[in-house]
Amino acid sequence: MSGTWPLYSTHAARALDARATQALGGDPYVLMQRAGLSAWQQVLLHWPEAHRIVVVCGPGSNGGDGYVLARHAHRAGRHVEVVHLPVHVPGNPVAQRACTEYVAGGGQVTLFGDVLPRADIVVDALFGIGLSRAPETDVRALIDAINAQAAPVFSLDVPSGVDADRGCAPGVAVLATRTLQFIARHAGLYTGDALEYTGVLAMEYLDVPADAFDGAVTSGVLLDHDALARWLLPRRRNTHKGESGHVLCIGGDEGGGGAIALCAEAALRAGAGLVSVATRPSHVPALLARRPEAMVRAVESTDELTPLLERARVVALGPGMGQGEWGSALFRCAMRSGKPKVLDADALNLLAMSPQALEDAILTPHPGEAARLLDCTTADVQQDRFSAARAIAQRYACAVVLKGAGTVVAAPGEVARVLDAGNPGMAVGGMGDVLTGVIAALRAQGLSAFDAASAGALLHSLAGDAAAWDGQRGLLPSDLFAHLRRLANP
């Protein structure tokens, strides 16, 4: 399906390698030769002037890919040195064959000392998917040396030291300029700490027959810009505002009026037919002045909130709401309403204080809020964002959008989705309020909770990327509004 790409665990990737080998005649060296040649072609494409090439090889198949690349570079007249640790002699027959052919052709192999030889490019062929723990002392020194030199770094399959399943770096890891994945997109490379290490990600299928992928188990799905069109269909010519849903935004305790204003305008820009706001009386004039299309109501008690809940199709709950008596009372009232809900900010914190399975909800936590929902630490969440998102979805029986670099969307019984969109400029207060309004609007327009969470998070991230063309630093949540409207009409 356009705009969606399967993501695989390391276990599934190894299974795919085995199936690909069988599909290509049963000799694993065929696949290794294709990988090494493909990597060399990438060097020619992106660093055509590189003459001095250092290839750092590990003991396994990833190292074997590096030896094949080195052989092609040597034959092309480049000055090539393969560097490895004393204990990293090729550890399997296929990698040994690649090494032997490289050396037989006159290739140079050097044991690592304290620093790497001078290079125009360094190729990281240390471990690939073969390392999921913190590197030991000698490996750590080698990775430190790779990161210390000034040349660009090209990682084969996975930057060494990055956990390809969880997306974390348990210890030191290679800081790649580019990473070329082979056959399978690794789930962990698209979220969390991995994004600090991969550089530009590329993919090479090595001409593996398509039927080798039949029945392969995926651990996630990557969503890019083209996925939006599957959810944001053109409206009927003979439509009316009721068909596009009525969103009620609840929040904005004293001092928090801006948050609920951002949420309400985002819901309008994402296509909700009607948007109401329940907030403190002091915020009503400013909200009406800013966005007169929103129906703003002064609410001081649950008695005043109840009729608004009855008229709404979806509730956006939490922006600027606080955890005081006013916010807590409105939270409890909204939770009893039975309406589909999108929870953010203090609504998530109040939920964490009294965990419960939710009838029809979408949670939108950042890592700190996710940690409170799971009663763990933020570091625990970031260590394995896939598992954290799935755990929240399971505990609260609803869809969840785990925000951050490489946003993860999960729901009970669904394969997790990861966004290939978003940028560091979006790390600013108020972005989550906009996201809440966008998701609520799409839920009100008839998307399921999981699809509204996915489409809303993707639309929000793409709008952030469009707004960042003028620069990431200083990007404001309100800068997204014009882009939301344009991107919501693919």
N, C-alpha and C positions, 0 to 999 in steps of 0.2 A: 504494500500500500504506500502511495506517495507520501514522503515526509516522515516515514517511520523506518527504523533500522533495528534489527535484532541485536541484542547484547548477550554475551555469553560469559559464564563462569570459567575459571581455569580448567575445571574438570571437563566441562563441555567442550572447551577449546582443544584439549588433548584428544578427546573422542573425535572431534572433527578432523584433527590432523591424521589420526589413524584411518578414518574413513576416506580422507582425501588420498592418502598413500595407497590404499587398496584400489581406489578409482583410477589411479595413475600407474597401475601395474604391480604394486606391492613393494617397490624399492623406495625406502624413505629418503635415499639420497637424491632422488628426482625432485622431491619437494624442497629439500635444502638447497639444491642448485637454483631452483626457481626463486627462492627467497633471497639468496645472496645476489643473484643477477638483478632482481627487481630493486634491491637496496642500492646496488651500484648505479643503476639507472637514475635513481632519485638523487644520488650524489652528483651525477653529471647534470641533472636538471637544475638543481638548486645551488650547487657550488662548482660550476664548470671550471673555474680557475684554480681550484684547490690542487696543489701539486704534492705537498707533503701531507700524507694521510696516515694517521695513527688509528689502528683498530684494536680495541681492548676486548680480548676474548675470554670468556669463561669456559668451564669444562664441559658444558652440555650442548644441546642442539642450537641454542642461541649463539654460542661461541662458534659452532660449525657454520652458521649463516655468515658470521663475521669473517671466517677464513675464506669462504667462497667470494665474498665481496672483495677481500684483500687480493685474492688471485686475479680477479678481473681488473682491479686498479693497477696491479703490478704489470699485467700484460699490456695495459694502456699506457705504460711508460711513466706512471706516477711513482714518487718515492714513498714506499709503503713500509711501515713497521707494525707488526702484530706484537702487542704487549700483553703478557699474562702473569699472574702470580705463580710462584714455583709449584704450588699445589694444584694449579688449574691446568694440568695437562688434559687433553681431550679424554672424556670419561665414557664415551660410547663409540662403537665402531663407525657410526656415520660421521660424527664430528672428527674422529681420527682420520677418516678418509679425506675429509675436506682439508684438514691440516696437512696431511701428507702430500696432497696434490699442490697445495700452495707452496710448501717448502721445496718440492721437486722442481717447481718452475722457477726457483731462485728467490723465493720470498724470504724475508728476514723476520725472525722471531726473537724478541727480547724479553728477559725477565724484568718485572717491575722493580724499580728501586725506590727512590723517594719522590721523584717527579717524572712526568711523562716527557717524551721527546717533543721538540718543537713541531707544531703541526698547523696546517691550514684548516683542518677539520679533524675531529675526534669521533670515531664510531664506537658507540656503547653496545657491545655484544656480550655483555657479562652474563646475565641471567634470564632476561625476558620474564616469562611467567614463573620461572623456577625459584623465586625467592619471595617468601611472605612473612619473614621475620626480620628483626633488626640485623644488619650485616655485622659479622664478627670483625675483630680488630684489623686484620690484614686487608679484608675487603673494604672496610671503612676507610682505610688510608688510601686505597686505590680510587675509590669514589671521590674522596676529598681532592685528590690530585686531578681528577677529571674536571671537577667543578672549579678548581683554582686556576686552570689555564684559560687563556683568552679566546681560543678558537671556538667556533660553533660546535655543538654536540648533536650528533645524530643517533638516536636510540632505535634499536631494532626490536620491534614488537611492544616492549614495555620499558620505560626508564628503570634501570636496575635499582632496586630498593623500594619501588612502589608496589604495594599489594594490588594486584590486578582485579581482585574480587571486591575488596572493601574500599579502595580508593584512598587509603591512608599510606603514610610512610612511617613504618615502625621505628626507623632509625634514620641514618643519612641515606639520601637517594640522589641519583644523577639528575641534574638540572638540564634537560634536553632543550635544544632549539627546535628540533622536529622529532616526531616519533612516527615510525611506519609500522602499522599493525599488519599481521599476516593472517588471512583467511577469516578470522573472527574478531569482531569488535569486542574488546574486553570491558565489561560493565564498570569496573572500578575506575577506568581512566576518564570517565565523564563527570565525576562528582568529587567534591571535597578537596583534600590536599593534593590529589593527583593532578589537578589543573595547574598547580604551581610548577609541576615537573615535566609535563608532557610537551610543552611548547605547541607547535602546530601539529595536529593529528592528521595522519593520512592513512589510507586503507589500500591493501593490495590483496586480491583474492587468488592470485597465482594461477589463474585459469583452471581452478578446481571445478569439476562438473557440478552443475546446479543440484543434481539429485543427491550429491553427498551431504547436502544440508537438510534433506527431507527428514522430518522427525527429530531434528536436533532440539534439545531442551534449551530454551532461552531463560535468562535470569532477569531480563529487563528489555525495554524498548526505548530507543532514542527518538525523540521528537524534534524535528526542525521546522523551519518556516512553512514548508509545503503541507504540513499536517493540519494547519488551521482550516484549510478549505473543506475538510471532511466534516467539520462541525459547524462552520459559519456559512450556512447555505443562504442563498438569496431569499428575501421575504416574498410572500404572496402579494400580488398586485392589489387584491381586495382584502387587505389586512386592517387591523385596528390596534390601538395601543394596548388593549387588554390581552391580545395574543402574545405580546412581548413581555408580559409579566409585571408584577408590582413588587418592588423591593422596599422593605422597611429597614432603615439603618438606625440602630440604637446605640447611642453613646454620647460622648461629649460632656463629661462632668465639668465642673468649673476648671478652667484652664485647658480643657481638652477639646474645645470647639473646632479647632483646625483639623483634627484627626477625622471627626465625623463628617466635616465638610468635604474633605478629600475623598472619603468613601462614597458619599452621595454623588458627587460629580463623576467619579469613576463609573458608578453604576449607570448613570445617564449616558456617558460616552461609550460604554460597552453595549448599549442598546436596550436597556430596560424601558418598558413603555411608561411606567409610573415609578417614581421614587419618593417615598416619604421619609422624614427624619424625626426621630423622637430624641429630644435633647433638653438641656437646661434652658429655662426661659431667657437667660442672659445671652445665649448664643443665637436666638432666633433672628434678630435684626441683621446681624452680620451674614448669616447663612442665606437669608433671602436676598440681601444685597449682592452677594457673590454669585448665587445661582438661583434665580427666581423660578426656574423650572421645577425645583424640588419643593415638595409640600412639607414645610417645616412646622412641627408641633412642639409647644412647650409641655414637657411632661415632668411632673414632680412626684407622681405616685403610680403604683401599678394599676389603680382604677382608671387612670388616664391612658395607660399603655394598652390595656386589654382591647378596646375597640380598634385601635390601630393594628394590632396583631391579627384580629379577625379579618381585616380587609386585605392583608398582605399575602402574597404567594410565597415569598422567601424573606427570611430575616438575616440581615448582616449585623452581627452582634460583637461589640467589644471596642472599636476604635475610640480612644479617649474616654472610656467609660469609668475607669478607676475601679478600685476594690472597696470603696467605702460603702456606707449604708445605702445610698442612692443607687449606685451601680450594682451592688449585690442584689437588691430587691428587683431591679429590672431584669437582671440576669436570670433569677429564679422564675420570674413570670414568663419570660421568653422561652425558657427551657421547658415549661409546662404546656406551651402552646400547641405542640404537635406539628408545627410548621417546619419545612426544610430550613436549615440554618447554615450560615458560614460564620465560624468563630475565629476571632483574632485577638491579640493583645490581652487585655485584662479578662476577657471572657475565657481565654485559655488558662490563665492563672487561677481563676475561680473554679474552673472545671477540674484543674489538677488538685485542688483542695478537697473535692468530693467526686472522685472518679466514678463514671457511670457509662454504661452502654447507651449510645445515642440512636434515636429512631432514624433520622435522616439528616446527616450533618456533614460538613466539610471543615476540617481543622487546618489552620494555616500557620503553624509554629515556626519561628526561627530556632536555631539549635538550643539556645538557652531555655526557651519555652518548651521545646521538645524534651529537654532533660527533666523539667519539672513534671511534665505529663507522664514520664516514665520513672520518675523517682531515681534518677541517676545523675551523672555529671555531664556537662557539655562536652567534655573530652570523650566520654563514652559514646555520645551521639555521633560526633565527628569521626570517631574511629571506624565506624561502619554505618554509613548513612542509609544504606539499603535496609539493613536489619532494624535500625531505629524507626524508619518510616513504617515498615511492616508491623513492628511491635505496637506502635501507636494505633495503627488501623485495626489491629486485632483487639487491643485492650478496650478501645472505645467504639468498636464495631461500626466504623465509618471511614470515609475517604479522608486522606491527609495530604497536605502539601508541605513537605519539609523544605523550607526556604534555604537559600544559601547558594554558594557556587555549585552549579550542577544540581538544580532543584529536583527533588525526587517526589513523585506522586504515587501514592499507594492506596489500596482499598482491599478489604477482605475478599479473597478468592480471585484477585486480579494480578496480572503480571505488572510489576512496577514500571513506571514511565519516568524517563529522565529528560530534562530539557537541554537541548543544544542551543542555548540562548541566554542572554543576561550578561552583565558586565559589572566590574567593581564600583562604578559610579553609582550603582543602585543601592549601595550600602549607606543609606541615609534615612533618618527618621521620616516616617510618613509613607514610604514605599509600600509597607505592608497594608496600610489603610486603603491605598489605591487598589492593591491586589484583592482585598476583601470585597470591595465594590464591584470589581470586574467579574470575579467568580460568582457573586450573588446575582448579577445581571444575567449571566449565561445560564445559571441554574433556573432563573425565573423564565427564561426563554425556552425552556423545555428540555435542556440537556440533563442526562443523568448526573448524579453527584460526582462519580468518577470522571466522566467526560467534561463536566463543567469545571472541575478542579484542574484537569489537564489542559483544556483549551484556555481557561482563564489565566493560568500560570504562564502558558506559552505566549498568549497575546500580551500579557503584562511585560514579560521579559523582552519580547521583540520590540515593543514600544520603547522600552528602556534602551535597547541597542540603537534604535533609530534616533532617539533624543540625544544619545551620546556622540553623535557625529560632530557636535559642537564642542566636545570635550567631556570626559568622565568626571573630572573634579569640578564640583559645583553643580552637578546635575540635581534638579529638584523633582520631587514627585509630580508636581503640577506640570512639568515639562512633558509628561507622557500623554496628556489628554488629547492633543491634536493628533498624535500618532495612533492612539487607541482607536479613534474614529476611522482613520484611513485603513488600518490593518484589520479592523473588524469587518471590513467589506472586501474580502479577497476576490 
